Each structure stands twice: as C-alpha cells, then as structure tokens.
C-alpha cells in the first residue's frame, strides 16, 4: 500500500467547483469524481504550524501552546511510519518549516526536499533595493532596505520574484516536479508515504499571466493598483480592489488546480489508483472580504476559514464520486487513518479518528469537534451549530500559559524576559512523563501584540444562516455545546486556567 498526501495552504472550500464555487479549477472537479468529497470538514489547531503539529500528533495542540516546534514527547506520524519500515518523504515550499518555530518537522521523515522562495523567504541575497512594485503599496511597505518586520518580508518577496520570470520557476511548480521525480525513482516500489505540500494559494497571490488569462474580462477592465498581498485587518480598499484581490487569488488557485491535475495524470499513467490512497486537503481557508475582513487569525474563525475542502480516494473501499456528511477534522484524523493503512496502531495519546469506515459508508466518528487558536476563542461545532466561546468581560485574557520544552514561536525563540520569573514544571496525560515549562503568555498570533484580548461569545445556526450573518440566541443549543466543550477540555487534559479564562465552571470529569 502507498499514500500520497497533497496539502495546499489557505485553500478556500466555498470557491472550488465541487463545493459550488466558480473558480476555474476543473481538476478539483475531476478529483471529486475519482474520490469521496467531505462536506463537513473542519480545522483543528490554527494556523499553519499549529495545524501541522496536529497532522503529526493526531491531537489538538492549541489549548496548551501556540506556534512552535514538535515537542520531545510528541508522537509523530511520519516518524512512526519510518520506524515501522514505511518510507516517508516530504516535498515542501512551506518556508515556516525552516524557521525556528517549525525547524524540526521535516526531520521526522526518511528524506525531505525544501523548495525556497515563498512569501518573503530570506532566500535570494541582494543588497540593492528591488524595483518598486505596486503590490507592496497595500502594506505600505518602504523597501529602502528595512532590516526587520513586515516591510522586510515584502522587500525580500520582490527580490525573490525577480528569479521567477516563468511559472515553472515558481516554488509550487518545483514542488510538483520533485514529486514526479520521486515517483519515477521509486516506480514499482511499495510501502511508502509521500507528502506533496505547497504553500500556495497562501498570500501573496503571485501568479503569471497564463493563469490570469483564465479570467480575461476582469484583467481587461481593471484599472486600479495591481495588489496581491492582503493585510490582516478590516477592508479599507475600494470594491474594485477587493474584487481584484479575489481574482488574484482565483488565478493562483487555478495554478494549484493545474498541479493537482498532474497528480491525477500520474495516478492514471502509473495505475496508482489500485494500491495508493490519495488524500487532498488544506490547513484552513482565507477571508477575501467576507465579513468585511482580510485574511485569518485576528477575527473569529468564520466558516470561510474553519470549514475546509477535503477529498480521499481509498482503494480498499473503492468509493468514488460520492459525498460524505459526517463531521471530520482532517488535521487530526489523517494521522490514525494513514497509520492504520500501514498496519501501525495509533498511540493512546491520539484523539483523531480512523476515517476508513467514514470514507466507505459515511459512518460517523464524532458528534462534535473543537477548533481554535491558542489564547483566543475556543470553538466547537456539531456540523449545524458553531459555538465560539470567548472570554466575555475578561479584558486581560488571563490566566494564560504556554506549556513547552521547545520555547520558540514563529521566527524566533521566546524572548528572555519570559524567563525572568521562576516557572512551574507541569505535566499532562499526553506528555509521556515529561515535565513542561509553564510560561506566561498573552495569546494570539506570534508577534501580533495589537490583537484584541477580549473575545465575545457567539452561536451560529448554519442551517438557517450558512454565511454567519448574525449570531443567534438558543439557550438549549448553547447549553448542549457548552457541556460538550467541557467534555472535550477534560478529554484533552486542558490546563485548568482555560476554564477560568473562558468563564466556564470546570465540572468534575
């Protein structure tokens, strides 16, 4: 048996053809006809690297820690497969893997290939400034050699783009070229796991003319700034600029679709459908003006971000061109599913579910699922309702601690001031006897100290309000979901202060 796991970043479910979207993406429709399409698929830990920790460990991480490396006590699905004799290979252009906060994920595979150049990756060394580009204007970048901060990322991104004059030179293209080389080199071999992971269509929405030409009317008529890097804030741009940004995203998704088509072609050409599981998904979505917002993380996790596209072909059942309604969370469910494919038992610390029966017959694996980002809302859904538990009048968002033995966030280690006070050593039921550092935290995206610290509680009825225009008051539904959330916090051995921060009474387990 073999497994190919294709992972995109920031891929919006509602814009894809199999989910009723209008983006030009025929290969996603082709994929849906060759696989099972999941209609009730949700994120777990947010955003990028926390989601990937879930994809290794098979359990939510956002209640105990924010962005950071794999912990010494963490189970890792690729490492477990490697130790069981299954060959594992990662190909990725996701540059967060080679920052301090993600630097030990790729080492869990037998082999790995990193492709440079995405989103301001500090790659091409150039002292002189690049030529100004209007796409930098949206973030008010000053490209006269800033040494740090978001402007430095924009400057570096403009430098990197100079060496990508053709689509085949973009990082995503090279990821899929390397994937083809893996298949050619290992033709006829069995017992392997291949993770093909591209950062696209994550911002900035950089694509070449051939993909923009798929949307000729817009690009013919648009007269505004050629912006492609949305900020993390409320919309301030004109309606025409918002529409342009959506087409920039659409063009990049169409490029992703082309690369997905290559994978489907390889499945056809090499007859991989007979003995190879194909999994295609993403870590989360991205707001393109919905709810008057750009991006993710700083606002509540609306459906556009939290509900994800997810497709699986499993040759054991042969189910294809079918829909599944059961509530799944791929970030944690892919782990036991893949382990079981190779006859490896999940560890007791994994809370994700093997989806084999769900893929085959839509057998449910859970009634509710929790998701969120460290130190913000803790969300729970049953597929109809989404309950976003905030901290109400708790203006400080405290108490809140990170529990870790790997004290790093996105691009840097914890600052030394976080260790000036003595810290308590704590262990949880999933830490395999390890004592962790209990470090004071503020929550939110690493480095975003301006993020709001007060989060109101919301309840949405998706059956009546699928676009979440207005929260509802439904005391019975709220009480039911609050009880279920309490049970999840107990089952995940959440820190006691999470109940206090969220204004919940911790009931006996």
C-alpha positions, -999 to 999 in steps of 0.1 A, spaced: 0 0 0 11 36 -7 -2 70 3 1 104 -15 -10 133 7 -14 166 -12 -15 196 11 -23 231 0 -23 262 23 -52 286 26 -74 268 1 -110 281 2 -136 253 1 -165 275 -9 -148 288 -41 -140 253 -55 -163 237 -82 -171 206 -61 -185 229 -34 -204 252 -58 -176 277 -64 -169 295 -96 -130 294 -97 -117 278 -129 -105 245 -113 -115 215 -135 -91 192 -118 -107 196 -84 -139 186 -101 -121 157 -117 -107 148 -82 -142 148 -67 -153 123 -94 -125 100 -85 -128 102 -47 -150 109 -17 -158 146 -11 -163 156 26 -189 183 32 -184 187 69 -147 191 73 -133 214 100 -99 228 111 -85 219 144 -54 240 157 -47 272 138 -29 285 118 -1 269 97 24 253 120 -1 245 149 -21 227 122 9 207 111 17 197 147 -18 182 148 -10 165 115 19 148 132 4 140 166 -32 133 158 -44 156 187 -53 193 191 -24 214 203 -40 249 206 -51 246 242 -16 241 256 7 261 232 8 284 203 31 282 173 62 262 178 83 231 171 74 194 176 79 187 213 103 159 225 73 140 239 51 144 207 41 114 187 49 120 150 30 100 124 59 103 97 84 92 124 62 63 135 59 51 99 96 55 94 103 34 125 79 8 113 97 4 79 75 26 58 95 50 36 83 86 42 92 116 20 83 153 23 85 178 -5 75 213 6 80 250 -2 64 260 32 91 282 45 78 281 81 95 247 82 129 263 82 122 289 108 128 284 145 92 277 152 90 248 127 125 237 123 121 200 134 90 189 115 107 179 82 134 159 101 108 133 111 107 119 75 132 95 59 140 122 34 128 157 26 132 183 -1 128 221 7 120 245 -21 128 281 -14 112 314 -23 77 317 -9 63 347 10 94 367 17 115 337 24 150 351 31 165 334 1 180 355 -28 208 377 -13 205 412 -28 219 443 -12 205 468 -37 168 475 -35 144 459 -60 124 480 -83 92 492 -66 61 472 -72 26 484 -66 17 451 -48 38 464 -19 16 495 -16 -12 476 1 10 470 31 26 505 30 60 489 25 91 510 25 115 489 5 146 510 12 164 481 30 143 476 61 161 450 82 131 435 100 93 434 102 67 430 75 83 456 52 114 434 51 93 404 40 77 425 12 111 437 1 125 401 1 95 388 -17 101 413 -45 137 402 -47 127 366 -49 101 372 -76 129 385 -99 142 350 -103 108 336 -112 100 351 -146 82 319 -157 57 297 -139 80 266 -139 104 286 -117 79 293 -90 82 272 -58 49 254 -63 59 242 -97 92 229 -84 74 210 -56 54 190 -81 84 185 -103 102 169 -74 71 148 -67 72 134 -102 109 126 -97 101 107 -65 75 86 -84 99 80 -113 128 70 -90 105 47 -69 85 32 -97 74 -3 -87 82 1 -50 57 -4 -23 52 8 13 58 45 11 42 78 22 47 109 0 36 143 13 34 169 -15 30 202 2 28 236 -13 24 270 4 0 282 -23 -26 296 -25 -14 314 7 -8 351 2 9 368 -16 -12 358 -46 16 357 -71 9 340 -104 19 346 -140 -1 358 -170 -12 324 -182 -34 319 -151 -47 355 -151 -57 349 -187 -83 324 -175 -102 354 -162 -99 378 -192 -128 401 -185 -116 412 -151 -80 417 -161 -90 435 -193 -112 460 -175 -95 465 -141 -77 499 -139 -66 500 -103 -35 490 -83 -21 456 -91 -22 445 -55 -18 408 -45 -9 408 -8 -39 414 16 -32 427 51 -46 413 83 -73 438 91 -107 451 81 -114 461 45 -102 496 36 -98 491 -1 -123 500 -28 -149 474 -40 -129 473 -73 -97 465 -54 -114 438 -33 -127 422 -65 -92 424 -80 -77 407 -50 -102 379 -53 -92 374 -89 -56 373 -79 -65 346 -55 -85 328 -82 -56 329 -106 -33 313 -81 -59 286 -72 -61 278 -110 -24 273 -109 -29 249 -79 -55 231 -99 -31 226 -128 -6 210 -105 -33 188 -89 -41 177 -125 -6 165 -128 -10 143 -98 -42 128 -112 -24 122 -145 3 104 -127 -23 83 -109 -38 74 -143 -5 68 -160 12 47 -133 -21 29 -124 -18 41 -88 -55 40 -82 -53 3 -75 -30 4 -45 -25 41 -35 -45 62 -11 -48 98 -23 -56 125 3 -61 161 -8 -67 189 17 -56 221 33 -49 236 67 -75 264 66 -92 289 44 -88 326 40 -112 356 41 -113 377 9 -136 404 20 -163 383 36 -174 397 69 -156 429 59 -123 412 67 -90 402 51 -71 370 60 -74 350 91 -65 347 128 -73 382 140 -111 377 136 -134 348 147 -129 317 127 -158 320 103 -168 292 80 -147 305 52 -117 299 73 -128 270 95 -146 247 70 -122 231 46 -122 211 14 -112 175 19 -110 146 -6 -99 110 -2 -95 81 -25 -92 48 -7 -86 18 -29 -97 -5 -1 -133 6 -4 -133 20 -39 -158 47 -31 -157 74 -57 -179 103 -69 -197 103 -35 -203 128 -8 -198 123 30 -218 143 56 -200 131 87 -181 156 108 -144 151 103 -112 170 113 -85 161 88 -57 177 107 -61 150 135 -80 123 115 -54 119 88 -29 106 113 -47 75 126 -61 69 91 -27 67 75 -11 48 103 -38 21 100 -33 19 63 2 6 70 -8 -16 100 6 8 126 -15 13 157 -22 49 168 -9 58 202 -33 63 231 -25 100 231 -40 105 196 -76 117 196 -82 118 159 -103 91 143 -95 65 116 -117 75 87 -117 42 68 -154 34 76 -164 70 70 -148 70 36 -165 37 27 -200 43 41 -202 77 58 -200 61 93 -198 89 118 -167 92 140 -177 121 163 -207 142 174 -187 174 179 -152 188 172 -132 216 188 -110 241 170 -92 274 175 -60 292 180 -41 295 212 -54 321 236 -84 332 215 -119 317 210 -123 280 218 -148 268 192 -170 237 190 -193 225 162 -217 197 156 -219 205 119 -250 225 123 -242 249 151 -208 267 156 -203 279 192 -174 303 197 -166 306 234 -150 339 242 -137 354 274 -165 379 278 -156 406 303 -122 392 309 -103 421 295 -69 407 302 -75 373 286 -58 358 317 -47 335 331 -30 320 301 2 300 299 22 281 272 34 247 281 65 237 262 100 222 262 107 239 229 103 276 237 100 292 202 72 309 183 71 316 145 105 330 136 124 333 169 129 317 203 109 331 233 124 364 244 145 362 275 121 384 295 96 354 295 120 335 317 129 362 343 104 348 368 107 312 381 83 289 363 64 259 374 71 225 359 39 208 348 30 175 331 -2 164 313 -15 130 304 -1 132 269 34 143 278 47 108 285 60 117 319 79 149 307 77 180 329 70 211 308 78 247 314 48 268 323 55 301 307 32 332 309 15 341 276 -8 366 260 -22 345 231 -29 353 195 -7 352 165 31 354 174 43 390 172 8 404 169 6 422 202 -21 445 188 -46 417 186 -77 422 207 -77 404 240 -114 403 245 -134 378 226 -172 378 227 -191 345 227 -211 338 195 -235 310 185 -243 305 148 -270 282 133 -255 272 99 -287 256 87 -306 290 89 -276 312 84 -248 295 64 -228 327 59 -229 336 96 -245 370 91 -258 372 127 -254 352 159 -285 335 174 -298 331 209 -306 295 216 -301 286 252 -307 249 247 -282 246 219 -257 267 238 -260 246 269 -256 214 250 -225 227 232 -211 241 264 -214 207 281 -197 191 251 -169 217 252 -164 209 288 -161 172 280 -136 180 252 -114 201 276 -114 172 301 -106 146 274 -77 167 261 -64 174 297 -66 211 290 -49 234 315 -72 244 344 -68 281 336 -86 276 303 -119 272 321 -112 303 341 -101 324 311 -133 314 292 -155 320 322 -165 283 325 -171 263 356 -149 232 355 -172 203 362 -157 170 375 -146 147 347 
